[in-house]
Structure formats: structure tokens, C-alpha cells
């Protein structure tokens, strides 16, 4: 078994070696999956035709990506396997596809991969009444090809019963998170600190209310009683003033922090026009707190 696998890898490497001495070597593998062999063959032709737009020397392979990965000795479902295949075959890019049919509906996934980067992919779902050629305009964006007329359905009514999934490729990575501005950092700090001061102020007012209850219930018959009342009144006054100060500072800090956050949000919010699905123009509001 090991000798057979080694011979298989050598055969694949021989195919890759025929790519030539161009700056880029691109290998296009046949479509695999459980779809009908005749459909897979036609879908392979679609992928091969679109791959002609890829810069570099194009070679059409004879083994599917799953077969190639098995020969190389890696799991085709794991990302590192793509790099292993590229290294073993000595190519810069590999293109492959998978066609899976369930209840008459075929899901066609095409992928392009270069070493060290995640594969870009495009998915087209073909209804049972559609010919394989109908997938061409739907996977064309993966190869930078747009504007291909959609093929009519096999029912002859010219309508399309197709669903397109995935996004156009090669996709761009999401933008990095925007670092917090000075106003946002200060605004969050003031808002949190202001909220804490308000809580302290409420607690001191509650303490003052408790001391006031003690004052109302305290006796005032002797000199020591009078002194005790004075001490309680002084304590209650301290709580009251402390609560007032904490509340004023908390409201001020929290209010100013909220203003800074609103100001920062306004500065980082944009209104961008975008084409609407049914025609016309829609506007996308982008921003973050």
C-alpha cells in the first residue's frame, strides 16, 4: 500500500512538473463529490475554462483534491493539508471543486488556494432542472470574471431556480479593530467613576437618614444626652454633605463622560451609499461605541 501511494504521489508530482518555468504555476484539479459523474465532468470543464483567466501557467490535473491529499498523507478537510499539497506538487496555486447532490439539488463549491493563506471559495446551488453550465456565472467572481450570461434552466422556460451562496472572492480580510480614541477612553473612565460616586452618594444619604432616626429616638434629659445628640447631629450633617458632594461630582463626571462618548461616536459614524438589491440606492450607517 505504501509503495502504491508513493507511486501515486510521484505521478501527481510529474503532472505538476509539466507546468513549466513560468513565474506562477497553477494546478486545476477535477471536481469530486457524490454528484453524477457526467455532471462532475461538465463542472470540471467549467472550472478549467474559468481558470484560464488566472495569471500563470495552467495545468489540468487528473486526480481530485481528496485523492491528492490522501496520496500526500494529509486530511483534505484540515487547512494545513492545502499547504502540504502545494509543497508536494511544487505549484503556487491549486484550484479544486466539490459537487454534492441531495434530493436532486447540487451544491457546487469551488476553491482557490495559495500557500500560507486560507482558500477563497464560491458556492452555487443548482436546481435539478439546471445544466452544469448554469454554474459558470455564479462561480465566475472567484476568478475575477463577471457579466457572464446565466444559462437557462433545463425546463425551457428560461427562468433560473438558483440560489447563490458565499461571497465573491478573493475576499478581503475584515478591517482591524479601531483603537479607542482619547475621548472614548476618558469618557468611559468618567462614566464609570461618575456612576460609582453616585452610588456612594446614595449610600451616604441612606446613612444620614439612619442617623436622623437615631436622633429622633434619642433622649434629651441630661447633659450627656444633649452632648450625644450634638454628636449624632454632627455625624448626620457629615453624611449629608458627603452624599451631596459625591452626588454632584458623580452627576458631573458621568454627564461629561456621556458627552465625550457621544462626541466620539458621532465622529466615527459614517453614512455610506450602497446599491439596493431591488435597484436604487440605500444608505448604510456604520459606527461603534
C-alpha positions as CSV (number, residue, x, y, z in Angstrom):
1,X,0.0,0.0,0.0
2,X,2.8,2.4,0.9
3,X,4.6,1.7,-2.5
4,X,1.3,2.3,-4.3
5,X,0.8,5.6,-2.5
6,X,4.4,6.6,-3.3
7,X,3.9,5.9,-6.9
8,X,0.7,7.9,-6.9
9,X,2.4,10.9,-5.4
10,X,5.2,10.6,-8.0
11,X,2.6,10.6,-10.7
12,X,0.9,13.7,-9.3
13,X,4.3,15.5,-9.0
14,X,5.1,14.6,-12.6
15,X,1.9,16.3,-13.7
16,X,2.9,19.4,-11.6
17,X,6.3,19.4,-13.1
18,X,4.9,19.9,-16.6
19,X,3.6,23.3,-15.6
20,X,6.8,24.9,-17.0
21,X,9.2,27.5,-15.8
22,X,6.7,30.4,-15.7
23,X,6.6,32.8,-12.7
24,X,3.5,31.1,-11.3
25,X,2.3,27.5,-11.6
26,X,-1.4,26.8,-11.2
27,X,-2.9,23.3,-11.0
28,X,-6.6,22.8,-11.7
29,X,-7.9,19.5,-10.2
30,X,-11.1,17.7,-11.3
31,X,-14.4,18.1,-9.4
32,X,-15.1,15.4,-6.8
33,X,-18.2,14.7,-4.7
34,X,-21.2,12.4,-4.9
35,X,-22.8,14.2,-7.9
36,X,-23.4,12.3,-11.1
37,X,-20.0,11.6,-12.9
38,X,-21.3,13.3,-16.1
39,X,-22.2,16.4,-14.1
40,X,-18.9,16.4,-12.3
41,X,-17.1,16.2,-15.7
42,X,-19.0,19.2,-17.1
43,X,-18.4,21.2,-13.9
44,X,-14.7,20.4,-14.2
45,X,-14.8,21.8,-17.7
46,X,-16.4,25.0,-16.4
47,X,-13.7,25.4,-13.7
48,X,-11.0,24.7,-16.2
49,X,-12.4,27.3,-18.6
50,X,-12.6,30.0,-15.9
51,X,-9.1,29.1,-14.6
52,X,-7.7,30.3,-17.9
53,X,-8.1,33.8,-16.6
54,X,-5.7,33.1,-13.7
55,X,-2.2,34.6,-14.3
56,X,0.4,32.0,-14.7
57,X,0.9,28.6,-16.4
58,X,-2.2,26.4,-16.0
59,X,-2.1,22.6,-15.8
60,X,-5.2,20.4,-15.6
61,X,-4.6,17.5,-13.2
62,X,-6.1,14.0,-13.3
63,X,-6.8,13.4,-9.6
64,X,-9.2,15.1,-7.3
65,X,-8.1,17.2,-4.3
66,X,-9.3,14.4,-1.9
67,X,-7.3,11.8,-3.8
68,X,-4.2,14.0,-3.9
69,X,-4.4,14.8,-0.2
70,X,-4.7,11.1,0.5
71,X,-1.6,10.4,-1.5
72,X,0.3,13.2,0.2
73,X,-0.9,11.8,3.6
74,X,-3.0,14.6,5.0
75,X,-6.6,15.3,5.8
76,X,-8.3,17.3,3.0
77,X,-10.7,18.8,5.5
78,X,-7.9,20.5,7.5
79,X,-6.4,23.8,6.4
80,X,-2.7,22.7,6.7
81,X,-3.4,20.0,4.1
82,X,-3.6,22.6,1.4
83,X,0.0,23.8,2.1
84,X,1.2,20.2,2.1
85,X,-0.4,19.6,-1.3
86,X,1.1,22.8,-2.7
87,X,4.5,22.0,-1.4
88,X,4.4,18.4,-2.6
89,X,3.2,19.3,-6.1
90,X,5.6,22.3,-6.3
91,X,2.8,24.7,-7.5
92,X,1.9,28.2,-6.5
93,X,-1.9,27.8,-6.6
94,X,-4.3,24.9,-6.7
95,X,-8.0,25.1,-7.8
96,X,-10.5,22.4,-7.0
97,X,-14.2,21.8,-6.6
98,X,-16.8,19.6,-4.9
99,X,-20.3,18.8,-6.2
100,X,-22.7,17.2,-3.7
101,X,-26.2,16.2,-4.7
102,X,-29.0,15.9,-2.2
103,X,-32.7,15.4,-3.2
104,X,-31.9,16.5,-6.8
105,X,-30.2,19.8,-5.7
106,X,-26.5,20.1,-6.3
107,X,-24.2,22.2,-4.1
108,X,-21.1,23.2,-6.1
109,X,-18.2,24.6,-4.1
110,X,-15.1,25.8,-5.9
111,X,-11.9,26.8,-4.0
112,X,-8.7,28.6,-4.9
113,X,-5.7,28.5,-2.5
114,X,-2.1,29.7,-2.4
115,X,0.4,28.7,0.2
116,X,0.0,30.3,3.7
117,X,-3.4,31.8,3.0
118,X,-7.0,30.4,3.6
119,X,-8.7,29.2,0.5
120,X,-11.1,31.6,-1.3
121,X,-14.3,29.9,-2.3
122,X,-17.6,30.4,-4.2
123,X,-20.7,28.3,-3.9
124,X,-23.5,27.9,-6.3
125,X,-26.6,25.7,-5.8
126,X,-28.0,24.2,-8.9
127,X,-31.7,23.0,-9.1
128,X,-32.4,19.6,-10.6
129,X,-33.7,21.3,-13.8
130,X,-30.5,23.2,-14.4
131,X,-27.5,22.2,-16.5
132,X,-23.9,22.3,-15.1
133,X,-23.1,25.3,-17.4
134,X,-25.5,27.4,-15.3
135,X,-22.9,27.4,-12.5
136,X,-20.4,29.4,-14.6
137,X,-21.8,32.9,-13.9
138,X,-22.1,32.1,-10.2
139,X,-18.6,31.0,-9.6
140,X,-17.1,33.5,-12.1
141,X,-16.4,36.1,-9.4
142,X,-14.0,33.7,-7.8
143,X,-11.8,34.1,-10.9
144,X,-12.5,37.8,-11.3
145,X,-15.0,37.1,-14.1
146,X,-18.3,38.9,-14.1
147,X,-21.1,39.6,-16.5
148,X,-21.4,36.0,-17.8
149,X,-25.0,35.5,-19.1
150,X,-26.8,33.0,-17.0
151,X,-27.8,29.8,-18.7
152,X,-31.5,28.9,-18.9
153,X,-32.9,26.1,-17.0
154,X,-33.5,22.7,-18.5
155,X,-37.3,23.1,-18.2
156,X,-37.0,25.5,-21.2
157,X,-38.9,28.4,-19.5
158,X,-35.7,30.5,-19.3
159,X,-36.2,31.0,-15.6
160,X,-33.5,30.4,-13.1
161,X,-34.2,28.3,-10.0
162,X,-30.8,29.0,-8.5
163,X,-29.5,30.2,-5.2
164,X,-26.1,31.6,-4.9
165,X,-24.2,31.3,-1.6
166,X,-21.0,32.6,-0.4
167,X,-19.2,35.8,-1.2
168,X,-17.2,36.9,-4.2
169,X,-13.6,36.0,-3.9
170,X,-10.9,36.6,-3.4
171,X,-12.4,38.1,-0.3
172,X,-10.6,40.8,1.7
173,X,-9.9,40.2,5.4
174,X,-12.1,42.2,7.9
175,X,-10.6,45.5,8.8
176,X,-8.6,45.5,12.1
177,X,-10.4,46.9,15.2
178,X,-10.2,50.6,15.6
179,X,-8.2,51.6,18.7
180,X,-10.1,53.6,21.3
181,X,-9.6,57.4,20.9
182,X,-8.6,59.6,23.8
183,X,-12.1,60.9,24.2
184,X,-13.5,57.4,24.3
185,X,-11.1,56.3,27.0
186,X,-11.7,59.4,29.1
187,X,-15.5,59.1,28.5
188,X,-15.6,55.5,29.7
189,X,-13.5,56.3,32.7
190,X,-15.6,59.4,33.7
191,X,-18.9,57.5,33.2
192,X,-17.7,54.6,35.4
193,X,-16.3,56.9,38.0
194,X,-19.4,59.1,38.0
195,X,-21.6,56.1,38.5
196,X,-19.5,54.9,41.4
197,X,-19.7,58.3,43.0
198,X,-23.5,58.4,42.6
199,X,-23.7,55.0,44.4
200,X,-21.5,56.4,47.2
201,X,-23.7,59.5,47.5
202,X,-26.9,57.4,47.8
203,X,-25.2,55.2,50.4
204,X,-24.2,58.3,52.5
205,X,-27.7,59.7,52.2
206,X,-29.1,56.4,53.5
207,X,-26.6,56.6,56.4
208,X,-27.7,60.1,57.2
209,X,-31.3,59.0,57.2
210,X,-30.4,56.2,59.7
211,X,-28.6,58.6,62.0
212,X,-31.5,61.0,61.8
213,X,-33.7,58.2,63.1
214,X,-31.4,57.7,66.0
215,X,-31.6,61.5,66.7
216,X,-35.3,61.4,66.8
217,X,-35.4,58.5,69.2
218,X,-32.5,59.7,71.5
219,X,-33.3,61.1,75.0
220,X,-32.5,64.8,75.8
221,X,-32.9,64.9,79.6
222,X,-29.3,65.2,80.8
223,X,-26.1,67.0,79.7
224,X,-24.7,63.8,78.4
225,X,-27.9,63.2,76.4
226,X,-27.5,66.6,74.9
227,X,-23.9,66.0,74.0
228,X,-24.8,62.7,72.5
229,X,-27.4,64.4,70.4
230,X,-24.9,67.0,69.2
231,X,-22.5,64.2,68.2
232,X,-25.3,62.5,66.2
233,X,-26.3,65.7,64.5
234,X,-22.7,66.4,63.5
235,X,-22.4,62.8,62.2
236,X,-25.7,63.2,60.2
237,X,-24.5,66.5,58.8
238,X,-21.3,64.9,57.7
239,X,-23.1,62.1,55.9
240,X,-25.5,64.6,54.3
241,X,-22.7,66.9,53.0
242,X,-20.7,63.9,51.9
243,X,-23.7,62.5,50.0
244,X,-24.3,65.9,48.4
245,X,-20.7,66.3,47.2
246,X,-20.5,62.7,45.9
247,X,-23.8,63.1,44.1
248,X,-22.8,66.4,42.4
249,X,-19.4,65.1,41.4
250,X,-20.9,61.8,40.2
251,X,-23.5,63.5,38.0
252,X,-20.9,66.0,36.6
253,X,-18.4,63.3,35.8
254,X,-21.0,60.9,34.4
255,X,-22.6,63.6,32.3
256,X,-19.3,64.8,30.9
257,X,-18.2,61.2,30.2
258,X,-21.5,60.6,28.3
259,X,-20.9,63.7,26.3
260,X,-17.4,62.5,25.3
261,X,-18.8,59.1,24.3
262,X,-21.5,60.7,22.2
263,X,-18.9,63.0,20.6
264,X,-16.6,60.1,19.8
265,X,-19.5,58.1,18.3
266,X,-20.5,60.9,16.1
267,X,-17.0,61.4,14.8
268,X,-16.7,57.7,13.9
269,X,-20.1,57.3,12.4
270,X,-20.4,57.4,8.6
271,X,-23.4,57.2,6.2
272,X,-22.3,55.3,3.1
273,X,-24.5,54.9,0.0
274,X,-24.8,51.4,-1.3
275,X,-26.8,49.8,-4.2
276,X,-30.1,48.3,-3.1
277,X,-30.9,44.7,-4.1
278,X,-34.0,45.7,-6.0
279,X,-32.4,48.7,-7.6
280,X,-31.8,52.3,-6.5
281,X,-29.6,53.3,-3.6
282,X,-29.7,52.6,0.1
283,X,-27.6,54.1,2.9
284,X,-25.6,52.1,5.4
285,X,-24.9,53.6,8.8
286,X,-21.5,52.5,10.2
287,X,-20.2,53.3,13.6
288,X,-19.3,51.9,17.0
289,X,-19.5,52.9,20.6
